[in-house]
Amino acid sequence: MGNIALGYRDPLFGIILIVALIFLISFFTYYYSIYKEKIARKDYRKLSKRFELGKLKEEDYVHLYKTYNLPFDSILLLASSFLHKGDHNKAISVYLTLLEHVKDRVKKEELLELLGTTYFKGGFLQRSKEIFLRILKFSPRNKNALLHLLLVNEKLKDFKKAKEITLCLEELDKDMSTDKIYLDSLLILNDSVLSYERRTELLYDIFKENKIIERIFATFLIQFNKAFLWEHISEFDCSKFIDVMWYMPLNDINLEKAIENDFLAELYNAKGYLNNLKHSKNFDFDILILINQHEHKINATLDFEYICSSCKHSFPIFDTRCPHCHQILTFNVKHHLTKALFDTNQSLQ
């Protein structure tokens, strides 16, 4: 019995027992981790397959964020794929679902900004406005929120409120000089209390100091005060709004004044309204003048595109604010010859 007791107290036996226990624990831990990883991979493959097929649901983004600890920026990148596809409603659903689970203030603010801009792009202007106002309640110096709130108010034609926001942005050291001139012009243009003559006077005062509103002013005059336009036509660079002058109906054109303007003389000879020039320095005009002189006329006209001088994006329709970079009055008009598919005498106004 004494020998047996001594055997159990043998240090070598204790070491062997400890090693065996460590081995068993490691063995079970290793195989349990393999099993767990296998289940996780299977679950992840199912999720990946759903994503590849474009069937990822809103709750899946939360699942990726919470279960797999996928970085927040990566989650937003995945969600942005809906925006690239033009599915604004799906992107909005994802952001709303994530907002219910994200607690960090910075991440929540980022999500709200994305939600607000997505509402804006999707045309949900009032909802967009509410989101940006919510952001500014706890982050009043958020420039991005202020800028988008300005854009929303402008779209909603609340130009007075938009003008107030420019003052806030100026306090944050952002140059808003162009925006203020633009919004002042819009306030005058949309003031139904003022007569057309008074609006003309006020816009003319701005125009004399800031040629940037040239197209806005000229378009207004073509619609409501043509006599003033032709009286002051020498003060305008008509090449900046060639498309507006091209589509102007013949009855609205003062041909005597047009002949005195070198650019308009060439333009309306190309159009066929005048016939006192044989050539033009402008290649497209020159071709159209030669066509007009030919016995068998070819059905040709000018087509226009608009290129933003800020972001260089091209658009088929003019806008006072670039839809891509939101800069004001940065569109340059480019023209080229094309086959006339409709009556070129119709107006754009």
SVG drawing of the C-alpha trace seen along z (x, -y; Angstrom):
<svg xmlns="http://www.w3.org/2000/svg" viewBox="-48 -101 57 103">
<polyline fill="none" stroke="black" stroke-width="0.4" points="0.0,0.0 2.9,-2.3 4.4,-1.7 1.1,-2.5 0.7,-5.8 4.2,-6.8 3.4,-6.1 0.5,-8.6 2.8,-11.2 5.4,-10.7 6.1,-14.1 6.5,-12.5 3.0,-11.1 1.6,-14.6 3.4,-16.1 2.0,-13.4 -1.5,-14.0 -1.3,-17.8 0.0,-17.3 -2.8,-14.9 -5.4,-17.4 -3.9,-20.2 -3.9,-18.0 -7.6,-17.1 -8.6,-20.7 -6.6,-21.8 -8.0,-19.0 -11.7,-19.8 -11.0,-23.6 -9.4,-23.2 -12.2,-21.0 -14.8,-23.2 -13.3,-26.3 -13.1,-24.4 -16.8,-23.5 -17.7,-27.1 -15.7,-28.5 -17.3,-26.0 -20.8,-27.1 -19.8,-30.7 -18.4,-30.2 -21.5,-28.4 -23.6,-31.3 -21.3,-33.9 -21.4,-32.0 -25.2,-32.2 -25.1,-35.9 -22.5,-36.5 -24.6,-34.5 -27.6,-36.7 -25.5,-39.8 -24.2,-38.7 -27.7,-38.1 -28.7,-41.6 -31.0,-40.2 -29.3,-41.5 -31.9,-42.8 -31.7,-45.7 -31.3,-43.4 -28.4,-41.7 -26.3,-44.9 -26.9,-44.9 -26.0,-41.2 -22.7,-41.9 -22.0,-44.9 -22.8,-43.1 -22.0,-39.5 -18.9,-39.7 -17.6,-43.0 -17.4,-44.3 -16.0,-47.9 -18.7,-50.6 -17.2,-52.2 -17.3,-48.9 -21.0,-48.6 -21.7,-52.1 -19.7,-51.2 -22.0,-48.1 -25.1,-50.2 -23.9,-52.8 -24.1,-50.2 -27.9,-50.8 -27.3,-54.5 -25.1,-53.7 -27.9,-51.6 -30.4,-54.5 -32.3,-52.5 -32.7,-55.4 -35.6,-53.7 -33.4,-50.6 -30.5,-52.8 -32.9,-54.8 -34.2,-51.6 -30.6,-50.4 -29.6,-53.7 -32.8,-53.8 -32.2,-50.2 -28.6,-50.9 -29.6,-54.0 -31.6,-51.8 -28.5,-49.9 -25.6,-52.4 -24.9,-54.2 -21.7,-56.1 -22.6,-59.8 -20.1,-60.4 -21.3,-57.3 -24.9,-58.3 -24.3,-61.8 -22.6,-60.3 -25.6,-58.0 -28.0,-60.9 -26.0,-62.9 -26.1,-60.0 -29.9,-59.6 -30.5,-63.3 -28.5,-63.5 -30.2,-60.3 -33.6,-61.8 -32.5,-64.9 -31.3,-62.9 -34.5,-60.8 -36.7,-64.0 -38.0,-63.6 -37.2,-67.3 -39.3,-67.8 -37.9,-64.6 -34.4,-65.7 -35.0,-69.1 -36.1,-67.5 -33.0,-65.3 -30.6,-68.1 -32.4,-70.3 -32.1,-67.3 -28.3,-67.1 -27.9,-70.9 -29.6,-70.6 -26.7,-68.7 -24.0,-69.8 -24.8,-73.4 -21.4,-73.9 -21.8,-71.0 -21.1,-72.6 -22.3,-69.7 -25.7,-69.8 -25.9,-73.6 -25.0,-73.4 -27.6,-70.7 -30.2,-72.5 -29.5,-75.5 -30.0,-73.3 -33.3,-71.9 -34.7,-75.3 -33.7,-76.5 -35.5,-73.5 -38.5,-74.3 -38.3,-77.9 -37.8,-79.2 -35.1,-81.6 -35.3,-83.8 -34.5,-80.9 -31.7,-79.8 -30.2,-83.3 -30.2,-83.2 -28.2,-79.9 -25.5,-81.7 -24.9,-84.0 -24.4,-81.0 -21.9,-79.5 -20.0,-82.8 -19.5,-82.7 -17.8,-79.3 -15.4,-81.0 -17.0,-79.7 -17.2,-82.0 -20.8,-82.5 -20.6,-85.6 -21.8,-83.9 -24.6,-82.2 -25.8,-85.5 -25.9,-87.2 -27.7,-84.2 -30.2,-84.0 -30.8,-87.8 -31.6,-87.4 -34.0,-84.5 -35.8,-86.5 -36.4,-89.3 -37.4,-87.0 -39.9,-85.2 -41.4,-88.3 -44.9,-88.4 -45.6,-91.7 -43.0,-93.5 -43.9,-94.6 -41.8,-93.2 -40.4,-96.7 -39.3,-97.0 -37.8,-93.5 -36.0,-94.5 -34.5,-97.6 -33.4,-95.6 -31.9,-92.8 -30.1,-95.3 -28.5,-96.9 -27.1,-93.4 -26.1,-92.6 -24.0,-95.8 -21.9,-94.7 -22.0,-90.9 -22.1,-89.5 -22.5,-86.0 -26.3,-86.5 -26.2,-87.3 -28.1,-84.3 -30.7,-84.5 -31.3,-88.1 -31.4,-87.6 -33.8,-84.7 -36.1,-86.8 -36.0,-89.7 -36.8,-87.4 -39.9,-86.3 -41.1,-89.6 -39.3,-92.6 -37.9,-92.0 -37.7,-95.7 -35.2,-96.2 -33.1,-93.3 -32.8,-94.6 -32.1,-98.2 -29.2,-96.9 -28.1,-93.9 -24.6,-95.4 -24.1,-94.9 -24.6,-91.1 -22.2,-88.5 -24.8,-86.5 -22.3,-83.6 -22.8,-82.7 -26.4,-81.9 -26.3,-81.0 -28.9,-78.3 -31.5,-80.8 -30.9,-83.2 -30.9,-80.3 -34.3,-79.0 -35.9,-82.5 -38.9,-82.8 -38.4,-85.1 -41.2,-87.4 -39.3,-88.1 -36.1,-89.1 -35.2,-92.7 -33.3,-91.9 -32.1,-95.5 -30.3,-95.3 -29.1,-91.7 -27.4,-92.9 -25.4,-95.5 -24.2,-92.7 -21.4,-90.7 -22.2,-87.4 -25.9,-87.6 -25.5,-88.6 -23.6,-85.4 -25.9,-83.3 -29.1,-84.4 -27.5,-84.0 -26.7,-80.4 -30.3,-80.1 -31.6,-81.5 -33.3,-84.5 -30.8,-86.9 -29.1,-86.6 -26.4,-89.3 -23.3,-87.2 -21.5,-84.6 -19.1,-83.2 -18.5,-83.0 -15.4,-82.5 -17.3,-79.9 -17.1,-76.6 -20.6,-75.4 -22.1,-78.8 -20.1,-78.8 -21.5,-75.3 -25.1,-76.4 -24.7,-79.6 -23.4,-77.7 -26.3,-75.2 -28.8,-78.1 -27.2,-79.5 -27.4,-76.1 -30.3,-75.5 -31.1,-72.1 -31.0,-72.7 -29.9,-70.0 -32.0,-69.7 -29.3,-70.7 -29.3,-72.6 -27.4,-73.2 -27.5,-71.0 -26.3,-72.0 -24.7,-70.4 -23.8,-72.0 -20.4,-71.3 -19.8,-72.3 -16.6,-74.3 -16.2,-73.1 -16.6,-69.3 -16.4,-68.9 -19.5,-66.8 -21.7,-67.1 -25.5,-67.5 -28.1,-67.7 -30.2,-70.3 -29.2,-73.6 -29.5,-74.2 -28.5,-77.2 -26.9,-74.8 -24.9,-71.8 -26.7,-68.6 -23.4,-66.9 -21.2,-69.4 -24.0,-71.9 -21.9,-74.9 -23.8,-77.9 -23.9,-79.1 -20.9,-77.1 -22.4,-75.6 -20.6,-76.5 -22.7,-76.0 -21.2,-73.9 -22.8,-73.6 -22.3,-71.2 -24.0,-70.5 -26.7,-67.8 -29.5,-66.7 -32.7,-68.6 -35.4,-66.1 -37.9,-68.8 -38.8,-72.4 -35.7,-74.4 -37.9,-77.5 -39.5,-76.3 -38.6,-78.1 -36.9,-76.8 -38.6,-79.3"/>
</svg>
